[in-house]
Amino acid sequence: MESFNAIHDFMGAYSLETDQVGNLDFRAFVEYRSPRRNASEITNVRIIRNGYQDGQISIEESGDLVAEDYHLDFTTQYQKYRYSEEGEKLSVAGSSPKMGGKYSVAISPV
C-alpha cells in the first residue's frame, strides 16, 4: 500500500496529467544508483495506474540506461516506492544480482 500512496503523492505534487485511462507518460530526470553501475539520464517514464498492472513503472532506454545493464521496469511486487517531499522525487528501491545488490532509482519530472 505504501508504494501506491507514494505514486499518488508524486502525482499530486507535480499535477501530472493522465491519459484517458488514467496512466502517466512524462519526461523525467532519472538517477540510477547501484554497487555495479550508476547513470543519470533524461528519458520518458510511464506509470500504469489501473488494472492488473497498476503501479508498474517503465523507463525508456536512453543514453547509458539500457535494459542490458539496468532494470527499467518495476512493480510494487518486487520493488518499494517512496515519495520524498524534500527532494520531490519518486524513489524506487530493490535488490538484484544484475545490479550487484541493492539499487535505487530517483524519478523527477522535467
KEKE-3310 file (N, C-alpha, C; in steps of 0.2 Angstrom, whole numbers, plus 5000, padded with zeros to 4 digits):
npx = (5004:5010:5018:5009:5003:5014:5015:5003:5005:5016:5011:5001:5010:5016:5006:5003:4997:4985:4982:4968:4964:4970:4983:5001:5012:5027:5041:5057:5070:5081:5089:5100:5106:5118:5128:5135:5134:5131:5120:5113:5100:5089:5074:5059:5045:5034:5019:5008:4992:4980:4970:4977:4990:4993:5003:5015:5030:5039:5054:5060:5073:5088:5103:5115:5107:5101:5092:5100:5110:5103:5089:5074:5060:5048:5039:5026:5027:5040:5048:5051:5042:5044:5039:5047:5045:5054:5065:5056:5054:5051:5055:5063:5066:5076:5083:5095:5105:5109:5112:5121:5117:5109:5099:5094:5082:5079:5066:5062:5050:5053)
npy = (4994:5006:5009:5012:5023:5032:5034:5041:5052:5058:5061:5070:5081:5085:5088:5080:5075:5063:5050:5045:5033:5034:5032:5038:5047:5054:5066:5064:5066:5054:5046:5033:5022:5010:4996:4991:4999:5016:5029:5044:5051:5060:5055:5046:5041:5029:5027:5015:5016:5008:4993:4976:4979:4989:5002:4998:5004:5010:5013:5022:5016:5026:5034:5029:5021:5007:4991:4980:4982:4988:4987:4992:4991:4991:4984:4985:4973:4968:4979:4993:5008:5025:5042:5057:5072:5082:5081:5080:5068:5053:5038:5022:5007:4992:4975:4966:4953:4957:4970:4970:4970:4980:4993:5009:5021:5037:5047:5062:5073:5083)
npz = (5000:5003:4992:4982:4988:4988:4974:4971:4979:4973:4960:4964:4969:4957:4949:4938:4922:4917:4905:4894:4901:4913:4915:4917:4907:4905:4903:4912:4924:4928:4940:4943:4955:4960:4967:4956:4944:4939:4933:4925:4917:4905:4901:4895:4905:4910:4920:4925:4930:4933:4933:4931:4930:4938:4946:4940:4933:4920:4912:4898:4887:4886:4882:4893:4900:4898:4894:4895:4904:4915:4926:4920:4921:4933:4948:4960:4967:4967:4970:4981:4983:4986:4990:4991:4999:5002:4992:4981:4973:4966:4972:4969:4976:4976:4975:4967:4958:4946:4947:4956:4970:4981:4974:4969:4962:4957:4952:4943:4937:4922)
capx = (5000:5015:5020:5003:5002:5020:5013:4998:5008:5020:5006:4998:5015:5018:4999:5004:4991:4985:4979:4961:4963:4972:4991:5005:5018:5030:5049:5059:5077:5081:5095:5100:5112:5119:5135:5139:5135:5127:5118:5108:5098:5083:5070:5052:5043:5027:5017:5002:4988:4974:4970:4981:4997:4993:5009:5020:5034:5043:5058:5063:5080:5091:5110:5118:5101:5099:5090:5105:5113:5099:5082:5070:5053:5047:5032:5026:5028:5047:5052:5047:5042:5043:5039:5051:5043:5060:5068:5051:5056:5048:5061:5061:5072:5076:5090:5096:5112:5111:5114:5126:5114:5103:5099:5089:5081:5075:5062:5059:5048:5057)
capy = (5000:5012:5011:5015:5030:5036:5036:5046:5059:5060:5063:5077:5086:5088:5089:5076:5074:5056:5049:5044:5028:5036:5031:5043:5047:5061:5066:5064:5065:5048:5044:5026:5021:5003:4995:4989:5005:5022:5033:5049:5052:5062:5050:5045:5037:5028:5023:5012:5017:5005:4986:4971:4981:4996:5003:4997:5009:5008:5019:5021:5017:5032:5035:5024:5017:5001:4986:4975:4984:4991:4986:4998:4990:4990:4983:4985:4966:4967:4985:4998:5015:5031:5049:5062:5079:5086:5081:5080:5063:5046:5033:5015:5003:4985:4972:4960:4951:4960:4977:4970:4970:4985:4998:5014:5025:5043:5050:5069:5076:5089)
capz = (5000:5004:4986:4979:4991:4985:4967:4972:4982:4967:4955:4966:4969:4951:4945:4932:4918:4915:4898:4895:4905:4920:4915:4916:4902:4905:4903:4918:4925:4931:4943:4945:4959:4962:4968:4950:4940:4940:4927:4926:4910:4904:4897:4895:4910:4910:4926:4925:4936:4934:4931:4934:4931:4942:4949:4936:4931:4914:4910:4891:4886:4884:4884:4897:4903:4893:4898:4896:4910:4921:4927:4918:4923:4941:4950:4968:4970:4968:4972:4985:4980:4991:4988:4996:4998:5002:4985:4976:4969:4967:4973:4968:4979:4975:4975:4962:4956:4940:4949:4962:4976:4982:4970:4969:4956:4958:4946:4944:4930:4919)
cpx = (5004:5017:5015:5002:5008:5018:5008:5001:5012:5016:5003:5003:5016:5012:5000:4998:4991:4981:4972:4959:4967:4980:4995:5011:5021:5038:5051:5067:5077:5088:5096:5107:5112:5126:5139:5139:5130:5125:5113:5107:5091:5079:5063:5050:5036:5025:5010:4998:4981:4975:4975:4988:4998:4999:5015:5024:5039:5047:5061:5070:5083:5098:5113:5113:5099:5097:5095:5109:5109:5092:5078:5062:5053:5040:5032:5027:5035:5051:5047:5048:5041:5043:5043:5049:5049:5063:5063:5052:5052:5054:5059:5067:5071:5083:5090:5103:5114:5114:5119:5124:5109:5105:5093:5088:5077:5072:5060:5057:5052:5052)
cpy = (5006:5014:5014:5022:5035:5038:5042:5052:5062:5064:5070:5082:5089:5090:5086:5074:5066:5056:5047:5038:5028:5034:5038:5042:5054:5060:5067:5063:5059:5047:5037:5025:5013:5002:4993:4995:5010:5026:5038:5051:5056:5057:5050:5040:5036:5024:5021:5013:5014:4997:4982:4974:4988:4996:5001:5003:5007:5014:5017:5021:5023:5032:5029:5019:5013:4995:4980:4976:4986:4988:4992:4997:4988:4989:4984:4978:4965:4973:4989:5005:5020:5037:5053:5069:5083:5087:5081:5074:5057:5042:5026:5012:4996:4982:4966:4959:4955:4967:4976:4970:4976:4991:5003:5018:5031:5046:5057:5071:5082:5093)
cpz = (5000:4997:4982:4982:4989:4978:4967:4974:4977:4962:4957:4967:4963:4946:4938:4928:4916:4908:4900:4900:4912:4920:4915:4911:4903:4905:4910:4918:4930:4934:4946:4949:4961:4963:4961:4945:4942:4934:4929:4919:4911:4899:4898:4901:4909:4917:4925:4931:4937:4932:4934:4935:4935:4946:4945:4933:4925:4912:4903:4891:4884:4886:4887:4900:4898:4897:4899:4902:4916:4920:4925:4919:4930:4942:4958:4971:4971:4971:4977:4983:4986:4988:4993:4995:4998:4995:4980:4971:4971:4967:4973:4971:4978:4976:4970:4960:4950:4942:4954:4969:4976:4977:4971:4963:4958:4952:4948:4937:4928:4915)
residu = (MET:GLU:SER:PHE:ASN:ALA:ILE:HIS:ASP:PHE:MET:GLY:ALA:TYR:SER:LEU:GLU:THR:ASP:GLN:VAL:GLY:ASN:LEU:ASP:PHE:ARG:ALA:PHE:VAL:GLU:TYR:ARG:SER:PRO:ARG:ARG:ASN:ALA:SER:GLU:ILE:THR:ASN:VAL:ARG:ILE:ILE:ARG:ASN:GLY:TYR:GLN:ASP:GLY:GLN:ILE:SER:ILE:GLU:GLU:SER:GLY:ASP:LEU:VAL:ALA:GLU:ASP:TYR:HIS:LEU:ASP:PHE:THR:THR:GLN:TYR:GLN:LYS:TYR:ARG:TYR:SER:GLU:GLU:GLY:GLU:LYS:LEU:SER:VAL:ALA:GLY:SER:SER:PRO:LYS:MET:GLY:GLY:LYS:TYR:SER:VAL:ALA:ILE:SER:PRO:VAL)
# end
